[in-house]
């Protein structure tokens, strides 16, 4: 009897989790102007912010869905000359735009709202700012965390930055380890506009272990800034295999079947060309994430150069031991290559 009750409880818990996931990924659309909203945005106001029209769930209106797709395709035709960047090389913009558009089409067909192209450019601006002058070692993770258009318009207040943080760094907010505002609401101008801002302690800790960072007597922001500076100085650069966010925040993520479709698009059209242009030995390119490794294996990636995600969780202690061993091999490879 107790076993049956436990099984029923687990079944009900799984069903509630699936319902929450479905609700999180549901689109709500304005029937008048085609503007799209997430479930969280719709809960704040049930009316379109642009025209005041009642929002309708995409699954409830095929006509609305078709109109949204037409508007989305029109909005994706962006004049790249108007997308000003300081650090992202111009030659990669068209590659990013093409990969983003193809991935966005897959996401819309699956019922998800893709981030705007501007978010992809802002993420890459942060990434290219932190590119070392001499790239000695590259880590390839899965993606940044979903950052809406409204969130990306939030700015870091320069006056609130620590003195050891570079003065010319990008200030737009994105959910990426290279953005100092991720996880630090006190340095943002409108932190209340960020739906969820926990930061990425796991990747900060990964950087710390990789370069054996032991700076003491620094405040939190100064410590993080010094860590990013040191990682760049040592020649370590973090890339993402996907231009689209696979992590949606609050432990939610895109289904694996969707990730396996969009990830190779970004890889082939943008990330792989960047690696080729960097002219780095494949031995010094490691994948962060078993799923990313399995998706990319045979497409430049070598079999043993990968580690589990820093926040990976297992039911079997044996896997934790394997995780620790792989992380040790990564750290040893980085320290040997970067002379740490």
Secondary structure in CASP SS format (residue, H / E / C, confidence):
PFRMAT SS
TARGET T0000
AUTHOR 0000-0000-0000
METHOD secondary structure of the structure
MODEL  1
X C 1.00
X H 1.00
X H 1.00
X H 1.00
X H 1.00
X H 1.00
X H 1.00
X H 1.00
X H 1.00
X H 1.00
X H 1.00
X H 1.00
X H 1.00
X H 1.00
X H 1.00
X H 1.00
X H 1.00
X H 1.00
X H 1.00
X H 1.00
X H 1.00
X H 1.00
X H 1.00
X H 1.00
X H 1.00
X C 1.00
X C 1.00
X E 1.00
X E 1.00
X E 1.00
X C 1.00
X C 1.00
X C 1.00
X C 1.00
X C 1.00
X E 1.00
X E 1.00
X C 1.00
X H 1.00
X H 1.00
X H 1.00
X H 1.00
X H 1.00
X H 1.00
X C 1.00
X C 1.00
X E 1.00
X C 1.00
X C 1.00
X C 1.00
X C 1.00
X C 1.00
X C 1.00
X E 1.00
X E 1.00
X E 1.00
X E 1.00
X H 1.00
X H 1.00
X H 1.00
X C 1.00
X H 1.00
X H 1.00
X H 1.00
X H 1.00
X H 1.00
X H 1.00
X H 1.00
X H 1.00
X H 1.00
X H 1.00
X H 1.00
X H 1.00
X H 1.00
X H 1.00
X C 1.00
X C 1.00
X C 1.00
X C 1.00
X H 1.00
X H 1.00
X H 1.00
X C 1.00
X C 1.00
X C 1.00
X C 1.00
X C 1.00
X C 1.00
X C 1.00
X H 1.00
X H 1.00
X H 1.00
X H 1.00
X H 1.00
X H 1.00
X H 1.00
X H 1.00
X H 1.00
X H 1.00
X H 1.00
X H 1.00
X H 1.00
X H 1.00
X H 1.00
X H 1.00
X H 1.00
X H 1.00
X H 1.00
X H 1.00
X C 1.00
X C 1.00
X C 1.00
X C 1.00
X C 1.00
X C 1.00
X C 1.00
X H 1.00
X H 1.00
X H 1.00
X H 1.00
X H 1.00
X H 1.00
X H 1.00
X H 1.00
X H 1.00
X H 1.00
X H 1.00
X H 1.00
X H 1.00
X C 1.00
X C 1.00
X C 1.00
X C 1.00
X C 1.00
X C 1.00
X C 1.00
X E 1.00
X E 1.00
X E 1.00
X E 1.00
X E 1.00
X C 1.00
X C 1.00
X C 1.00
X E 1.00
X C 1.00
X C 1.00
X C 1.00
X H 1.00
X H 1.00
X H 1.00
X H 1.00
X C 1.00
X C 1.00
X E 1.00
X E 1.00
X C 1.00
X H 1.00
X H 1.00
X H 1.00
X C 1.00
X C 1.00
X C 1.00
X C 1.00
X C 1.00
X C 1.00
X C 1.00
X C 1.00
X C 1.00
X C 1.00
X C 1.00
X E 1.00
X C 1.00
X C 1.00
X E 1.00
X C 1.00
X C 1.00
X C 1.00
X C 1.00
X C 1.00
X C 1.00
X C 1.00
X C 1.00
X C 1.00
X H 1.00
X H 1.00
X H 1.00
X E 1.00
X C 1.00
X C 1.00
X H 1.00
X H 1.00
X H 1.00
X C 1.00
X C 1.00
X C 1.00
X C 1.00
X C 1.00
X C 1.00
X C 1.00
X H 1.00
X H 1.00
X H 1.00
X H 1.00
X H 1.00
X H 1.00
X H 1.00
X H 1.00
X H 1.00
X H 1.00
X H 1.00
X C 1.00
X C 1.00
X C 1.00
X C 1.00
X C 1.00
X C 1.00
X C 1.00
X C 1.00
X H 1.00
X H 1.00
X H 1.00
X H 1.00
X H 1.00
X H 1.00
X H 1.00
X H 1.00
X H 1.00
X H 1.00
X H 1.00
X H 1.00
X H 1.00
X H 1.00
X C 1.00
X C 1.00
X E 1.00
X E 1.00
X E 1.00
X E 1.00
X E 1.00
X C 1.00
X C 1.00
X C 1.00
X C 1.00
X C 1.00
X C 1.00
X E 1.00
X E 1.00
X E 1.00
X C 1.00
X C 1.00
X E 1.00
X E 1.00
X C 1.00
X C 1.00
X H 1.00
X H 1.00
X H 1.00
X H 1.00
X H 1.00
X H 1.00
X H 1.00
X H 1.00
X H 1.00
X H 1.00
X H 1.00
X H 1.00
X H 1.00
X H 1.00
X H 1.00
X H 1.00
X H 1.00
X H 1.00
X H 1.00
X H 1.00
X H 1.00
X H 1.00
X H 1.00
X C 1.00
X C 1.00
X C 1.00
X H 1.00
X H 1.00
X H 1.00
X E 1.00
X E 1.00
X E 1.00
X E 1.00
X C 1.00
X H 1.00
X H 1.00
X H 1.00
X H 1.00
X H 1.00
X H 1.00
X H 1.00
X E 1.00
X C 1.00
X C 1.00
X C 1.00
X E 1.00
X C 1.00
X C 1.00
X C 1.00
X C 1.00
X E 1.00
X E 1.00
X C 1.00
X C 1.00
X C 1.00
X C 1.00
X C 1.00
X C 1.00
X C 1.00
X C 1.00
X C 1.00
X H 1.00
X H 1.00
X H 1.00
X H 1.00
X H 1.00
X H 1.00
X H 1.00
X H 1.00
X H 1.00
X H 1.00
X H 1.00
X H 1.00
X H 1.00
X H 1.00
X H 1.00
X H 1.00
X H 1.00
X H 1.00
X H 1.00
X H 1.00
X H 1.00
X H 1.00
X C 1.00
X C 1.00
END
